[in-house]
Amino acid sequence: MFRMEDVGRRISLMRKNAGLTQMELANRLGISYQAVSNWERGIAMPDISNLGALAGELGVSVDDIIGDKKISSIIEGKPVEEKLTVDEFNAVSPLLEAEKNRELFGKIDYPDSVDSESDKIDLSPLSLTAEEEEKIIRDAYDSGNVAMFAVLKSGISTDLAEKLLIKAVRDGNIPFVAMLRKNVSDEARLAAFKEACESGNIALIAILKPGRKEKNEDEDDDED
């Protein structure tokens, strides 16, 4: 798994092996001492424009610094043939231009379940408009892509979540109702519950019933 903290540790070790202080390395690269410190602490990653020069000053390759051939290949602008995990996309996207990120977004291999914050996608590096973000989320719903929707829904607006919840209830779409009920207001959930009652869908009624206790997102659902 690609982690900025690991990259930072490698940079620190390579800098020391090269006999350089953080200040000396910063001066050679024409950047601030704080930038080098942030790299080594895993707070930030070197810009793409700095990576080649950094590797040269340390006497190593970009692959050595990144520690992940797939990620370093993407950073160096090589064609992306393999699927990316959500974690890989989140790690590399802040370093790239929006156009490249949009290409990578289409290559994500979504997990079957979302177990932690690292499984959720930050769409900001794609520089999408609000309308484009909504289209991506709606497309995930319309295609029935539960895995993709689960990853994206953390950034869904309350208004869109409420619209999709009612649609999911009317469609009898249990997986999507189960996900969306946590992203809406109590009033919207009650309205969805009434819709479920009118449809007679017992499973949806059980999911949406008022007073139903919710557990954390990373825990299994539990009925009252």
Secondary structure, 3 states (H helix, E strand, C coil): CCCHHHHHHHHHHHHHHCCCCHHHHHHHHCCCHHHHHHHHCCCCCCCHHHHHHHHHHHCCCHHHHHCCHHHHHHHCCCCCCCCECHHHHHHHHHHCCHHHHHHHHCCECCCCCCCCHHHCCCCHHHCCCHHHHHHHHHHHHHCCCHHHHHHHHHHCCHHHHHHHHHHHHHHCCHHHHHHHHHHCCHHHHHHHHHHHHHHCCHHHHHHHCCCCCCCCCCCCCCCC
